[in-house]
Amino acid sequence: MTNAQDAGPNLGDAGTDHQLFFTTPNLGDSSTGDTWMNNEQSHFWPESEDLFAMLTSEPSAWRLDAQLPFLNGPPTGGEEPQSSEPDGPSARARHALQHTSSLIQDLSFSVSREVESIGVTADFLDTCLSCFFSRFVPVLPVMHQPTFVLKDCTPPLLLNMIALGSLFVASEGATARGEALWRLAHTAVATSWQSMIQRTGNETSQDAAMGMQLVMTALLGQSYAVLSGSRSLRLTSHAFHGLGFYWSRQAGLAAIHSSSGSYYASANPEVDVARWKEWAASEVNNRAILGHYILDGLISHSSGFPNSTRHTTNNMRLPCSDEAFDAQTADVWLAVMSRERATAEFTFRELLNKLFDVQTPFVDTLLSHMSIPVVMEALQSLVSESHESDGPSVGLPSQAALNQALWRLYDYQVMHQDRARVDVLDLSIRWHVVCISFCVQPSSLVYDLCERYGVRQELYKLGRSAFLKTFDLDAWSSSHLARRATLHAMAVLDLLQQLPLGKTQALQLPIAVFTSAVVLTAVNVTNRGRIQLPEPICWQTVCTMNDATTLDTPTIGGDAASTASFLLTGNVVTGARAAIRNIGRDVNAFQTILESSMSTWGVTREMTRILRQLVPRCMQRT
C-alpha cells in the first residue's frame, strides 16, 4: 500500500459553514493515548458540549421507552389482583415482569453514570464526530454533511456516529469508549424502536421522513458491529440482520421518491437553499436504504448466512452523482443538477434487467460510486443462491448468465474511462471478491480448511450441513475454478498495494483480504509455493470460461489464449509472457495488511490469528 495521505479533497474553505471532509483534529502527543482529555482547542462541533451535557444529565435527558413486547401486559402496580398462590407460576411471572420493568426504567437513569464512568468528555465526542465525517462517510456516503444538523439527531444515532468515529482515533482507550457508547445506542434501539419509528422532523431536515433516523441508526450500528473484534457484537449484527429493511418498509420509506421539477436557480436564494435541503433529505433517505443492501451482503458474506432480502427486486432509485452529493452550496448543487437527470430515473431492478440483457449494451453513463456496490451485492446474492441451490432453480440465472453480468459490469462501469482512479481500485477489489465467491463459497472454504488442519475459528460457527454438502477441497484446489479464484486473489493484492491509505479502511476490505488469503492458502497445497501466471490477464476470458471451453475455441487468441491455457491446464502458453508469484510471500503480504487494520476493524484480529495458525500447517503439507 502507498503512503498517500487520506485527508481527502478539501471541498470547502475551512472558514465556511459547510465542509464535506474535516481534517482529523490534532490530538497532540499520541503517547498518552488520551490527549483529547486536555485538548483546549475550539471544537469542530460546538454542539458536542450540549451533547455531553445531555448524556450526563441527571436524570438522563433522553429516557428510553420500555416497549418490549413482553411488557405490554397487565400493569405492574398495585391494581393487579394478587395470586392465591404466593409461590405459584402467576406470582413468579408477575415478579419477573416487575423486575424487568424496573431494569428497563433504571436504564434511562444509568446512561449518565455509564458515560462518566468510561471517561467520555465533550472533547472526545467532538473528535469522534469529526473523524466520522472525515474518515467513515467517504467510504460509505450515506449522510449529507453540508446540510447535517447535529441537534436534530436522536441520541442513539449520535452515539453510533461517535462509536464509528472512535475507530479512526487509533487509541485503545477510544475504541473501548466507542464500544461502550455503541452498547448504549443498541440498548436504546432494542427497547425504544417503536417510538423511534414514529419520529419525524421538518421537511428540510435529514430525518424529514418518519422512521428515517431509526433506519440510519440501524445501518450505522450494524456497520460497527459486523466488523467488531467482539464476537458478541458480531453475533448481535447477525441477529439483527434484516431489521433495517423491516423498519423501512413499516415506515414506508421505500415508497418515497425524490422531488421532480426544474433545477434552475430562482430569484430568491433562500428558496434555493430550502429546495437543496429538501432534496438532500430525500437523497439521504434513499442512500440509507441502499446502505442496508450493501450491509446485507457484507453480513451475509461474513456470517455464512443467506441474504435477508431479494436484491433483484430492489425498486429504489439510483443515488445521485458524486458531484451533486458533494456540492457544498445550493448554487453549486443547482449547477450540477441542471445538467444531469438521466441516470437518477433508473431503479436498481431496471438496471439489473439491463445488465443481464446481453443483446443490448449496458448503461455507459458513469454511475455514482455508491451505485456499483449495490449492484455488486445483488450479483453476490445470486451467486450465493446458486451455491445453495446446487442446480437450476426457478428465477435463478444460469451460471453463464451470471458470468456475463459480472463481466459487463466490470467492462462498462467499474473500468469506466471517466471514473477516478482511486474509485476504480476500490470497486475492482470488491468485484474480484464477488468473482471469487462464484468459484467457491468462502465460508465453506474457511470451515473446511480449519477443520482439516485443526484450527479454531469463530467467524463461521455453523455445522457442516450449513455449507456445501459435496465440497471436496482436494478436487477444488486442482480445478479451473481454483485457478480462476487464484487470479482474482492475486489481483486483489496488486490493487491493495496501489490503494491510497484513506481507502484501506473501507467496510468490505477485511473480508476481501481474508478471503483472498484463504484462497491462496488452499491452492498452495497443489502448487507447492510458486505459481506461474499469464501476463497480462484477459478478464473477459476469466469470466466467461466454462467446462465446455477448449483451447481450440475460435474466439480465443492473444492474451486470451494464454489466460485460457492457464485456466484449463495450469500452464501458460509456451513463449507467452508470464509472471512467477511466490504464494507464501503473497499470503504474508495479506497478513500484514490485516494487521494494519486491527486498530480500526477489530475482526481482523480473529482473521489474522486464523491465518497465523493455518498457513504454517498448510505449508508443512506441501
Secondary structure, 3 states (H helix, E strand, C coil): CCCCCCCCCCCCCCCCCCCCCCCCCCCCCCCCCCHHHHCCCCCCCCCHHHHHHHHCCCCCCCCCCCCCHHHCCCCCCCCCCCCCCCCCHHHHHHHHHHHHHHHHHHHHHHHHHHHHHCCCCHHHHHHHHHHHHHHHCCCCCCCCHHHCCHHHCCHHHHHHHHHHHHCCCCCHHHHHHHHHHHHHHHHHHHHHHHHHCCCCCCCCCCCCCCCHHHHHHHHHHHHHHHCCCCHHHHHHHHHCCCHHHHHHHHHCHHHCCCCCCCCCCCCCHHHHHHHHHHHHHHHHHHHHHHHHHHHHHHHHHHHCCCCCCCHHHCCCECCCCHHHHCCCCHHHHHHHHCCCCCHHHCEHHHHHHHHHCCCCCCCCCCCCCCHHHHHHHHHHHHHHHHHHHCCCCCCCCCHHHHHHHHHHHHHHHHCCCCCCHHHHHHHHHHHHHHHHHHHCCHHHHHHHHHHHHCCCCCCCCCCHHHCCCCCCHHHHHCCHHHHHHHHHHHHHHHHHCCCCHHHHHCCCHHHHHHHHHHHHHHHHHHHCCEEEEECCCCHHHHHHCCCCCCCCCCCCCCHHHHHHHHHHHCCCCCCCCEEEEEHHHHHHHHHHHHHHCCCCCCHHHHHHHHHHHHHHHHHHCC
